[in-house]
Amino acid sequence: MDEIGTYEERRFPEFRNPTLDTLDFGQTKHHIPMLFEVDVTKARDSIHEFKAKTGEGLSFTGYVIKCIAQAVSEHKYIHAMRKGKKRLILFDDVDISVVVERLVDCDEDLETLPMPYIIRQANQKTVKEIHTEIRTAQKELLTSGQVQLGAHQNINLTKIFTLMPRFMRNLLVWRRLATDPFFAKKVMGTVAVTSIGSAAKYSGYGWGIPIGIHPLIFALGSIARKPGVIGDAIAIREYLSMTILFDHDVTDGAPAFRFSRRLIKLIEEGYGLDP
């Protein structure tokens, strides 16, 4: 009796090597996770009203990104990066890395893979501008060997990098990312946001605990309907499960809480959705 059964063998795609590197280095970061439930009823109602009036949809993730960018711009220390052992760099611009799923040619077959895209100066853009930028990135023409959407680096050099042994990738890129905040901001932005699924498809709760190397990382989970207290009444509300990872090397609990409180207020009040 054949206990193995049928199977298919494929070559491991080299362009996943940077992802594996990120996961390994992310495990060494001193990230502190905080989990929140955020009432997004008003925001989602505003998004639905916008579509009803204009016929255009707005990305809920794009909306949350706008709120994150605004809150970070008001609390710049929250996305600070270390420069050596004694200096911190606090950037004015908020560059947010988002994950966009794209069909990628893996030589032997097409595969849907998450690819990073950086929204530059997100704090200076409207919700619609961020939404349009994400949708454009989702339709961007991919070049063989490309590992990041919207980047204009030499594709051949990028492909060579993914084929290098791990110790060479460390010397050329990862060590510099850890010590040069200006290079890090250029290559990966200062904030990372990932969404684990479409909110409309879930009826329960779902949190994600991401791994990464950014000083500030968000995982947007599911949206669940449940009773909430509004004034003196109880009503059915929609709550987003949201995880935030803070870099404990550059910030502490009290500043992180103040930032989180401001962000939640922006999200719950529908910031940036007014006509």
Backbone bond lengths (Angstrom), bond angles and torsions (degrees), N, CA, C in turn:
res aa  C-N    CA-C-N  psi(-1)  N-CA   C-N-CA  omega(-1)  CA-C   N-CA-C  phi
1 M - - - 1.480 - - 1.540 109.86 -
2 D 1.307 116.41 130.56 1.458 121.48 179.92 1.535 109.18 -83.89
3 E 1.334 116.49 108.92 1.466 120.12 -176.66 1.524 112.66 -84.73
4 I 1.331 116.84 -10.34 1.461 119.49 -179.44 1.519 111.73 -84.59
5 G 1.317 117.42 -41.49 1.453 121.13 -178.41 1.517 111.34 77.46
6 T 1.309 115.70 -173.40 1.460 120.26 -178.97 1.524 110.41 -78.49
7 Y 1.306 116.57 153.18 1.453 120.44 178.63 1.524 109.18 -160.14
8 E 1.328 115.26 169.00 1.452 122.02 178.53 1.523 108.79 -125.97
9 E 1.298 117.77 136.08 1.461 122.48 179.33 1.518 109.93 -114.83
10 R 1.357 115.58 130.39 1.457 121.20 179.23 1.523 109.84 -128.55
11 R 1.330 115.39 159.82 1.451 120.81 174.81 1.520 109.41 -75.75
12 F 1.328 116.38 135.14 1.457 120.47 178.68 1.525 108.62 -67.88
13 P 1.346 117.82 126.35 1.475 120.16 -177.35 1.526 111.87 -69.37
14 E 1.332 115.53 123.39 1.467 119.93 -176.60 1.516 112.93 -63.74
15 F 1.356 117.36 -26.85 1.461 118.02 -177.36 1.527 112.40 -69.01
16 R 1.339 117.68 -5.09 1.466 120.16 174.66 1.535 111.43 -85.45
17 N 1.328 117.65 -8.98 1.459 119.91 -179.05 1.527 113.28 -58.92
18 P 1.360 119.25 -43.09 1.475 118.50 176.57 1.528 112.73 -60.60
19 T 1.345 116.93 -32.56 1.467 119.99 177.05 1.518 110.51 -65.18
20 L 1.318 116.44 -43.93 1.463 120.39 178.16 1.531 110.82 -63.26
21 D 1.338 116.27 -39.54 1.462 119.94 176.57 1.530 110.85 -60.10
22 T 1.340 115.53 -44.87 1.467 120.41 -179.38 1.524 110.94 -60.25
23 L 1.322 116.97 -43.03 1.463 120.59 179.90 1.524 111.13 -63.99
24 D 1.326 116.31 -40.89 1.463 119.70 179.55 1.523 111.41 -65.45
25 F 1.337 117.00 -46.94 1.459 119.89 -179.35 1.533 110.97 -70.58
26 G 1.335 116.39 -31.36 1.455 119.28 177.45 1.518 112.78 -62.47
27 Q 1.334 116.07 -30.72 1.468 119.93 178.89 1.524 111.80 -67.05
28 T 1.326 117.21 -21.17 1.463 120.42 -178.37 1.530 112.43 -90.40
29 K 1.335 117.59 -10.25 1.467 120.49 -179.25 1.528 110.46 -75.19
30 H 1.326 115.99 150.37 1.466 121.28 179.57 1.531 109.74 -91.77
31 H 1.316 115.22 63.60 1.456 120.56 -179.54 1.527 110.96 -84.56
32 I 1.315 115.70 138.42 1.462 122.54 175.30 1.528 108.21 -112.23
33 P 1.349 119.12 117.47 1.466 120.25 -179.66 1.528 112.22 -85.84
34 M 1.320 115.81 142.35 1.461 122.45 173.27 1.518 107.75 -130.67
35 L 1.327 117.11 133.31 1.464 122.76 -176.70 1.527 109.61 -110.57
36 F 1.337 115.30 133.76 1.464 120.86 -177.21 1.525 110.97 -132.50
37 E 1.331 114.91 152.63 1.460 122.47 165.34 1.524 106.59 -110.06
38 V 1.326 116.00 125.67 1.460 120.87 -174.92 1.525 109.22 -120.48
39 D 1.322 116.51 126.45 1.468 121.26 178.81 1.530 109.11 -73.21
40 V 1.322 116.62 110.72 1.472 121.00 -176.96 1.531 111.45 -111.28
41 T 1.328 116.40 18.10 1.462 120.56 -177.31 1.522 111.67 -59.02
42 K 1.333 117.13 -49.89 1.466 121.10 -177.83 1.525 110.32 -63.37
43 A 1.316 117.15 -42.93 1.464 120.90 -178.19 1.528 110.67 -63.52
44 R 1.324 116.95 -44.94 1.468 119.70 -178.71 1.527 111.55 -68.12
45 D 1.333 116.57 -34.99 1.466 119.70 175.62 1.529 109.93 -63.76
46 S 1.328 117.16 -40.56 1.461 121.25 -179.89 1.526 110.93 -65.73
47 I 1.327 116.70 -38.14 1.466 120.95 178.33 1.528 110.21 -65.43
48 H 1.334 116.52 -41.96 1.468 120.52 177.74 1.529 110.79 -64.70
49 E 1.335 117.40 -40.48 1.463 121.15 178.72 1.523 110.87 -65.00
50 F 1.324 116.80 -38.78 1.467 121.05 178.88 1.529 109.78 -61.35
51 K 1.324 116.60 -42.94 1.457 119.40 179.73 1.525 111.45 -67.45
52 A 1.334 116.84 -38.68 1.457 120.50 179.95 1.531 111.33 -64.37
53 K 1.321 117.49 -35.20 1.465 121.74 -177.64 1.526 112.69 -81.76
54 T 1.327 116.23 -38.40 1.467 120.43 -172.01 1.528 113.94 -107.36
55 G 1.333 115.91 -18.50 1.458 119.00 -175.12 1.518 112.98 80.69
56 E 1.322 117.34 0.39 1.470 122.23 -179.77 1.523 110.07 -107.17
57 G 1.312 115.67 137.65 1.453 120.43 176.61 1.521 111.32 -89.35
58 L 1.311 116.52 154.76 1.452 122.75 174.13 1.522 108.85 -121.87
59 S 1.307 116.25 137.21 1.455 120.93 179.04 1.521 110.40 -71.37
60 F 1.336 116.32 127.82 1.467 119.41 176.58 1.523 110.31 -64.58
61 T 1.333 116.55 -38.88 1.460 119.88 177.16 1.523 110.53 -62.36
62 G 1.343 116.74 -40.95 1.457 120.66 177.20 1.515 111.66 -60.83
63 Y 1.334 116.16 -37.31 1.461 120.67 178.03 1.527 110.91 -64.65
64 V 1.331 116.67 -46.27 1.465 119.86 179.77 1.528 110.18 -63.71
65 I 1.330 116.91 -37.28 1.465 120.51 177.61 1.526 110.45 -60.37
66 K 1.325 117.12 -40.89 1.465 120.68 177.68 1.529 110.56 -61.11
67 C 1.319 117.13 -43.61 1.470 120.45 179.27 1.528 110.83 -65.30
68 I 1.342 116.62 -40.42 1.462 120.21 177.83 1.526 110.21 -61.43
69 A 1.333 116.19 -46.25 1.464 120.48 -178.56 1.531 111.02 -60.18
70 Q 1.326 116.68 -41.17 1.460 120.27 179.91 1.528 110.87 -65.76
71 A 1.331 116.45 -45.48 1.463 119.95 -178.84 1.526 110.92 -64.28
72 V 1.333 116.98 -39.79 1.467 120.16 178.89 1.524 110.52 -65.34
73 S 1.332 117.10 -40.55 1.469 119.89 -179.88 1.525 111.39 -63.74
74 E 1.330 117.62 -25.77 1.465 121.95 177.50 1.528 112.18 -85.80
75 H 1.329 116.82 -17.67 1.470 122.30 -179.24 1.533 107.67 -133.73
76 K 1.313 116.15 70.73 1.470 120.88 -169.38 1.527 113.33 -63.39
77 Y 1.307 117.14 -25.94 1.464 119.84 -179.35 1.532 111.97 -62.17
78 I 1.335 115.72 -21.14 1.462 119.43 -172.82 1.530 112.15 -71.03
79 H 1.355 117.61 -21.62 1.467 119.58 176.54 1.525 111.04 -117.75
80 A 1.329 115.65 27.00 1.464 120.78 178.89 1.528 110.54 -67.89
81 M 1.310 115.59 152.52 1.465 121.97 177.12 1.522 109.51 -125.67
82 R 1.320 115.72 145.21 1.452 120.74 179.97 1.528 111.06 -76.74
83 K 1.322 115.47 140.75 1.463 122.43 172.59 1.521 106.35 -119.30
84 G 1.326 115.33 101.32 1.450 118.96 -172.90 1.519 110.39 70.01
85 K 1.331 116.20 -153.30 1.456 120.62 -176.84 1.523 113.43 -96.43
86 K 1.344 117.44 -14.74 1.466 118.72 -170.63 1.527 114.28 -123.64
87 R 1.328 118.16 1.35 1.466 119.69 -176.01 1.522 110.42 -127.09
88 L 1.345 115.03 150.29 1.464 122.73 173.84 1.523 108.74 -123.78
89 I 1.306 116.66 141.78 1.463 122.02 175.10 1.523 108.09 -110.57
90 L 1.343 116.45 122.20 1.465 122.78 177.55 1.527 108.05 -108.53
91 F 1.300 116.68 108.21 1.457 121.54 -176.33 1.528 111.39 -81.39
92 D 1.339 115.77 144.84 1.461 121.02 173.88 1.523 111.18 -80.08
93 D 1.331 117.00 -43.44 1.468 121.15 179.35 1.521 110.09 -77.22
94 V 1.322 115.44 140.27 1.460 121.61 177.63 1.526 108.34 -106.47
95 D 1.327 116.51 105.34 1.464 122.77 179.51 1.529 107.94 -100.63
96 I 1.331 115.80 115.80 1.469 120.68 -172.57 1.524 110.51 -109.72
97 S 1.315 115.40 124.84 1.457 122.03 177.12 1.532 108.90 -90.34
98 V 1.334 116.32 124.71 1.456 121.35 178.14 1.522 108.58 -118.06
99 V 1.319 115.75 159.77 1.460 121.24 179.69 1.517 108.69 -102.50
100 V 1.326 116.15 126.12 1.457 122.76 179.34 1.527 108.54 -120.04
101 E 1.319 117.09 126.36 1.462 119.98 179.26 1.525 110.16 -82.82
102 R 1.338 115.12 129.38 1.453 121.16 -179.27 1.520 110.32 -136.13
103 L 1.341 115.41 152.58 1.459 120.36 172.20 1.526 107.95 -77.32
104 V 1.321 116.06 124.90 1.458 121.55 -177.38 1.519 109.32 -121.40
105 D 1.329 115.63 136.92 1.460 121.30 176.87 1.527 109.12 -76.48
106 C 1.327 116.32 109.95 1.454 121.91 -179.91 1.523 110.76 -98.49
107 D 1.322 116.27 38.10 1.462 123.85 178.88 1.527 112.14 69.46
108 E 1.313 116.35 -53.99 1.456 119.38 -176.23 1.524 112.72 -95.86
109 D 1.328 117.06 -18.55 1.462 119.52 -176.32 1.523 108.74 -167.96
110 L 1.339 115.74 164.33 1.460 121.12 173.78 1.518 108.75 -86.05
111 E 1.330 115.97 136.62 1.455 121.11 -177.87 1.517 109.02 -136.80
112 T 1.336 116.24 138.37 1.455 120.46 176.52 1.519 109.28 -83.01
113 L 1.323 116.23 119.65 1.461 121.06 -177.10 1.521 110.35 -131.12
114 P 1.343 116.82 146.67 1.468 119.97 174.73 1.518 110.03 -76.51
115 M 1.330 116.17 131.81 1.460 120.69 179.74 1.528 109.22 -128.49
116 P 1.335 117.63 139.04 1.470 120.14 -178.60 1.523 112.36 -76.53
117 Y 1.319 114.03 146.43 1.465 121.44 173.43 1.523 107.11 -140.41
118 I 1.327 117.83 135.12 1.462 121.35 -176.34 1.526 110.51 -103.28
119 I 1.327 115.70 121.90 1.466 122.52 173.48 1.523 107.19 -89.34
120 R 1.326 116.57 104.87 1.455 121.36 -176.89 1.526 110.82 -77.69
121 Q 1.338 116.11 141.60 1.467 123.10 177.77 1.530 110.73 49.61
122 A 1.316 115.69 48.71 1.466 120.41 -178.91 1.517 111.90 -61.48
123 N 1.320 117.30 -27.13 1.464 120.84 179.62 1.521 112.52 -69.35
124 Q 1.336 118.11 -15.31 1.453 121.68 179.54 1.536 112.53 -102.07
125 K 1.315 118.02 3.98 1.467 121.63 -176.35 1.522 110.96 -110.64
126 T 1.330 115.06 153.87 1.454 120.64 177.96 1.527 109.50 -82.57
127 V 1.332 115.51 168.90 1.467 120.06 177.23 1.524 110.13 -59.26
128 K 1.328 116.76 -42.74 1.462 119.72 -178.84 1.517 111.46 -66.13
129 E 1.331 117.60 -39.17 1.466 120.11 178.47 1.518 111.13 -63.48
130 I 1.320 117.08 -40.72 1.468 120.72 177.76 1.516 110.25 -66.38
131 H 1.338 116.69 -42.69 1.464 121.45 177.84 1.530 110.91 -58.37
132 T 1.332 116.08 -47.20 1.467 120.60 -179.00 1.526 110.86 -63.80
133 E 1.319 116.71 -39.30 1.464 120.61 -179.37 1.529 111.00 -64.87
134 I 1.320 116.80 -40.62 1.470 120.20 178.50 1.520 110.65 -65.76
135 R 1.332 116.74 -43.99 1.468 119.99 -179.73 1.526 110.64 -64.14
136 T 1.315 117.68 -37.97 1.466 121.09 177.51 1.524 110.54 -64.04
137 A 1.317 116.61 -40.87 1.462 120.92 178.93 1.524 110.81 -63.90
138 Q 1.331 116.61 -35.29 1.461 120.20 179.68 1.526 112.13 -66.26
139 K 1.332 116.42 -22.91 1.464 120.47 -178.59 1.524 112.66 -104.38
140 E 1.318 116.86 1.69 1.461 120.69 -175.94 1.528 111.21 -61.39
141 L 1.319 114.92 138.21 1.458 120.38 177.87 1.520 109.27 -70.68
142 L 1.317 116.74 126.71 1.457 121.80 -178.29 1.514 111.17 -92.37
143 T 1.313 114.67 143.80 1.456 121.45 175.28 1.515 108.79 -105.60
144 S 1.311 117.19 145.22 1.460 120.93 -179.42 1.526 110.53 -55.52
145 G 1.322 115.86 127.94 1.453 120.74 179.35 1.512 114.17 91.39
146 Q 1.328 117.88 -2.62 1.459 121.07 -178.56 1.524 110.08 -70.56
147 V 1.345 117.33 136.40 1.462 120.94 -178.63 1.525 112.56 -120.44
148 Q 1.343 117.36 -6.47 1.464 120.32 178.17 1.516 109.58 -145.18
149 L 1.333 116.01 129.31 1.454 120.90 179.01 1.521 110.16 -71.81
150 G 1.340 115.43 144.00 1.450 120.05 175.40 1.508 115.07 78.97
151 A 1.334 117.89 -5.02 1.463 120.38 179.46 1.520 109.41 -87.16
152 H 1.307 115.94 147.74 1.460 120.47 -176.28 1.529 112.40 -114.82
153 Q 1.341 115.35 20.66 1.450 117.46 178.56 1.523 110.08 -69.40
154 N 1.334 115.98 160.67 1.453 121.29 178.70 1.526 109.85 -61.31
155 I 1.342 116.27 120.65 1.457 120.55 -176.14 1.516 111.23 -63.12
156 N 1.321 117.43 -37.79 1.463 120.14 -179.53 1.530 110.73 -63.64
157 L 1.341 116.79 -41.42 1.456 120.01 178.25 1.524 110.64 -65.03
158 T 1.322 115.91 -38.59 1.459 120.11 178.17 1.524 111.15 -62.18
159 K 1.320 115.20 -42.78 1.462 118.95 -179.74 1.520 111.09 -66.23
160 I 1.343 116.72 -39.47 1.461 120.60 176.97 1.528 110.03 -60.84
161 F 1.338 115.88 -41.06 1.462 120.04 179.69 1.529 111.18 -59.66
162 T 1.336 117.82 -43.27 1.464 120.32 -178.74 1.522 112.23 -66.74
163 L 1.340 117.16 -23.43 1.464 121.33 -179.45 1.523 112.62 -88.02
164 M 1.325 117.33 -11.59 1.468 120.83 -177.17 1.524 111.67 -67.60
165 P 1.328 117.46 154.16 1.466 120.70 170.76 1.529 110.23 -61.78
166 R 1.301 115.72 155.96 1.461 120.93 -175.33 1.533 111.88 -57.10
167 F 1.338 118.60 -42.99 1.461 119.78 -175.64 1.524 111.23 -64.47
168 M 1.342 118.40 -30.71 1.461 120.67 177.85 1.515 111.11 -73.26
169 R 1.333 117.31 -38.89 1.467 119.98 176.43 1.521 110.01 -62.96
170 N 1.324 116.82 -36.78 1.467 120.95 177.50 1.528 111.01 -62.04
171 L 1.330 115.91 -46.47 1.457 120.62 -177.08 1.522 111.99 -66.47
172 L 1.354 116.09 -40.35 1.460 120.17 -173.08 1.528 113.50 -81.92
173 V 1.327 117.40 -34.35 1.466 119.60 -172.44 1.525 113.48 -126.61
174 W 1.328 117.80 -56.91 1.455 119.58 -167.45 1.518 112.71 -65.47
175 R 1.332 118.32 -38.52 1.455 119.73 177.39 1.525 110.76 -64.35
176 R 1.329 116.44 -38.47 1.460 119.69 179.56 1.522 111.06 -69.07
177 L 1.335 117.25 -37.98 1.460 120.43 177.11 1.524 111.28 -58.78
178 A 1.322 116.18 -35.63 1.460 120.70 -176.89 1.525 112.84 -77.80
179 T 1.338 117.83 -17.99 1.470 120.30 -173.67 1.522 114.12 -119.20
180 D 1.318 117.60 -16.64 1.466 121.39 -176.39 1.531 109.18 -118.16
181 P 1.345 118.94 97.24 1.469 120.98 -176.75 1.524 113.45 -64.18
182 F 1.327 118.01 -27.97 1.462 120.68 -179.63 1.534 110.40 -72.68
183 F 1.307 116.16 -40.95 1.466 120.58 174.63 1.523 110.24 -64.71
184 A 1.333 116.74 -42.00 1.466 120.80 -179.44 1.525 111.02 -62.27
185 K 1.335 116.78 -43.57 1.462 119.66 -179.75 1.526 110.80 -63.55
186 K 1.325 116.46 -40.11 1.459 120.65 179.89 1.519 111.78 -65.04
187 V 1.319 116.53 -39.84 1.467 121.53 -173.69 1.525 112.53 -83.63
188 M 1.342 117.51 -38.26 1.469 118.56 -170.97 1.524 114.32 -131.22
189 G 1.345 118.26 -1.54 1.454 119.24 -175.82 1.517 110.65 78.64
190 T 1.325 116.96 -172.17 1.468 121.37 -178.30 1.514 113.37 -114.17
191 V 1.343 116.92 -16.46 1.463 122.28 -178.16 1.522 108.35 -133.05
192 A 1.326 116.58 141.75 1.466 121.46 176.90 1.523 109.52 -118.83
193 V 1.336 115.92 136.82 1.465 122.01 177.96 1.520 108.45 -130.87
194 T 1.326 115.77 128.20 1.457 120.30 175.04 1.518 108.52 -130.73
195 S 1.323 116.14 145.65 1.462 121.93 178.82 1.516 107.91 -116.79
196 I 1.332 117.55 128.43 1.457 120.24 -172.81 1.520 113.26 -87.31
197 G 1.335 117.85 -4.22 1.456 118.01 178.18 1.507 111.96 170.93
198 S 1.331 115.13 169.87 1.455 121.46 178.78 1.518 109.90 -74.50
199 A 1.324 115.80 126.65 1.467 120.55 -175.85 1.516 112.32 -60.31
200 A 1.315 117.34 -33.33 1.460 120.13 -173.71 1.525 112.89 -71.75
201 K 1.325 118.09 -14.37 1.455 120.65 -173.70 1.530 113.39 -92.10
202 Y 1.325 117.93 -2.83 1.447 120.37 -174.30 1.521 110.82 -119.32
203 S 1.338 115.42 143.82 1.456 120.29 176.92 1.529 111.05 -110.93
204 G 1.332 117.31 -12.85 1.459 121.49 179.13 1.508 111.12 -113.52
205 Y 1.329 115.29 -165.04 1.457 120.67 -177.17 1.525 110.60 -94.87
206 G 1.305 115.47 151.11 1.451 120.06 177.21 1.512 110.02 -157.31
207 W 1.342 116.17 109.51 1.457 121.63 177.27 1.522 109.88 -101.84
208 G 1.308 116.40 150.18 1.451 120.96 171.51 1.523 108.86 -117.05
209 I 1.334 116.21 142.96 1.465 121.57 174.92 1.515 106.70 -113.69
210 P 1.324 117.87 94.84 1.468 120.37 -173.30 1.528 112.71 -75.55
211 I 1.315 115.06 166.03 1.467 122.65 173.58 1.524 106.73 -125.80
212 G 1.317 117.20 134.15 1.451 119.55 -179.73 1.509 111.31 -171.18
213 I 1.325 116.26 -175.85 1.463 121.08 -176.46 1.528 112.62 -118.49
214 H 1.334 118.05 1.33 1.459 120.60 177.37 1.533 110.07 -71.77
215 P 1.325 118.32 154.87 1.463 120.17 176.87 1.528 113.08 -70.54
216 L 1.330 116.60 -18.73 1.457 121.30 -179.85 1.529 108.56 -142.27
217 I 1.329 116.60 122.86 1.474 121.35 -174.92 1.523 109.34 -132.19
218 F 1.338 115.75 137.31 1.461 122.03 178.47 1.523 110.43 -121.01
219 A 1.319 115.82 141.25 1.460 121.80 168.71 1.523 106.91 -123.62
220 L 1.336 115.97 116.20 1.460 121.01 178.75 1.520 107.71 -92.00
221 G 1.313 116.35 117.66 1.457 121.20 -177.11 1.513 112.18 -93.73
222 S 1.305 115.65 -148.54 1.457 120.63 -176.88 1.532 110.98 -81.41
223 I 1.333 114.89 168.03 1.461 121.65 173.89 1.516 107.31 -115.62
224 A 1.322 116.46 125.56 1.463 121.80 -177.44 1.527 110.23 -118.50
225 R 1.323 115.10 145.19 1.464 120.98 174.82 1.521 108.99 -91.76
226 K 1.352 115.25 131.31 1.467 119.14 177.59 1.523 109.00 -159.71
227 P 1.336 117.58 162.96 1.463 119.65 179.83 1.525 111.16 -65.55
228 G 1.329 115.28 140.66 1.454 121.49 176.57 1.511 110.20 -137.12
229 V 1.319 117.32 154.26 1.459 122.40 -179.67 1.524 109.04 -91.02
230 I 1.328 115.82 117.89 1.460 122.60 177.61 1.518 107.43 -119.11
231 G 1.338 116.20 105.26 1.462 119.62 -173.61 1.520 109.08 66.73
232 D 1.334 115.85 -120.60 1.465 120.75 178.01 1.525 111.70 -105.39
233 A 1.336 116.39 10.93 1.466 119.70 -176.97 1.520 110.76 -117.01
234 I 1.323 114.61 160.63 1.466 121.66 175.61 1.525 107.75 -110.60
235 A 1.323 116.32 129.08 1.469 121.44 -178.93 1.519 109.28 -139.45
236 I 1.334 115.35 159.50 1.456 120.50 176.39 1.529 108.77 -76.10
237 R 1.320 115.62 124.48 1.456 121.48 -178.87 1.530 109.78 -124.77
238 E 1.332 115.36 168.23 1.460 121.17 177.23 1.530 108.75 -111.53
239 Y 1.330 115.60 127.16 1.458 120.64 -175.65 1.532 110.65 -120.64
240 L 1.338 114.78 128.45 1.459 122.07 176.38 1.526 109.75 -88.46
241 S 1.321 116.22 131.42 1.467 121.38 172.41 1.534 107.21 -85.85
242 M 1.311 117.04 117.78 1.462 120.82 -174.91 1.524 110.73 -130.92
243 T 1.331 115.66 130.81 1.464 121.74 176.93 1.525 109.01 -111.21
244 I 1.330 116.33 135.50 1.462 121.54 176.68 1.521 108.31 -122.94
245 L 1.334 116.29 130.93 1.457 122.36 174.06 1.520 109.03 -107.75
246 F 1.334 115.72 122.52 1.455 122.18 178.23 1.523 109.60 -106.44
247 D 1.315 116.29 143.52 1.455 121.23 175.86 1.528 108.21 -82.25
248 H 1.332 115.24 108.57 1.468 120.20 -175.99 1.526 111.97 -69.46
249 D 1.328 117.64 -12.80 1.464 120.30 176.17 1.521 111.64 -68.90
250 V 1.340 116.77 -28.13 1.465 119.69 -173.88 1.523 113.70 -116.32
251 T 1.323 118.25 -8.91 1.464 119.03 179.96 1.520 109.63 -149.76
252 D 1.333 115.83 159.15 1.461 121.97 -179.27 1.523 110.97 -116.50
253 G 1.316 114.80 -179.34 1.459 120.51 -173.05 1.511 114.94 -61.16
254 A 1.339 117.28 -44.85 1.465 120.14 -177.06 1.527 112.20 -63.91
255 P 1.348 120.14 -48.98 1.465 120.11 176.17 1.524 112.38 -61.89
256 A 1.327 116.75 -37.47 1.468 120.15 178.70 1.525 110.59 -64.23
257 F 1.334 116.61 -38.51 1.458 120.30 178.63 1.528 110.97 -66.97
258 R 1.340 117.07 -41.51 1.469 119.60 179.19 1.526 110.78 -63.19
259 F 1.321 116.37 -41.24 1.463 119.92 176.45 1.525 110.18 -62.19
260 S 1.317 117.70 -46.60 1.466 121.74 -178.10 1.512 111.64 -61.78
261 R 1.337 116.19 -40.65 1.470 120.41 179.10 1.520 110.77 -62.59
262 R 1.321 117.34 -42.04 1.466 120.80 178.45 1.522 110.74 -66.42
263 L 1.327 117.36 -43.19 1.466 120.81 179.73 1.520 111.18 -61.34
264 I 1.314 116.95 -45.81 1.468 120.45 -179.29 1.531 110.42 -62.30
265 K 1.310 116.98 -39.26 1.471 120.50 178.20 1.529 110.40 -61.58
266 L 1.342 116.86 -44.05 1.462 120.76 178.99 1.525 111.32 -61.60
267 I 1.323 116.60 -45.73 1.465 120.70 -178.38 1.525 110.52 -64.60
268 E 1.327 116.89 -45.67 1.466 120.09 -175.20 1.526 112.61 -70.73
269 E 1.332 116.88 -24.73 1.468 119.33 -179.45 1.524 112.98 -91.05
270 G 1.333 117.94 -1.31 1.462 120.69 178.39 1.509 112.63 74.96
271 Y 1.323 116.91 38.87 1.463 121.53 -176.85 1.543 111.35 -56.80
272 G 1.328 115.46 132.98 1.457 121.05 175.88 1.515 115.39 82.00
273 L 1.344 117.48 1.37 1.463 120.65 -178.60 1.512 113.21 -100.58
274 D 1.323 117.53 -0.87 1.462 119.76 179.10 1.530 108.99 -68.50
275 P 1.345 117.55 142.27 1.465 120.33 -179.75 1.520 112.13 -63.76
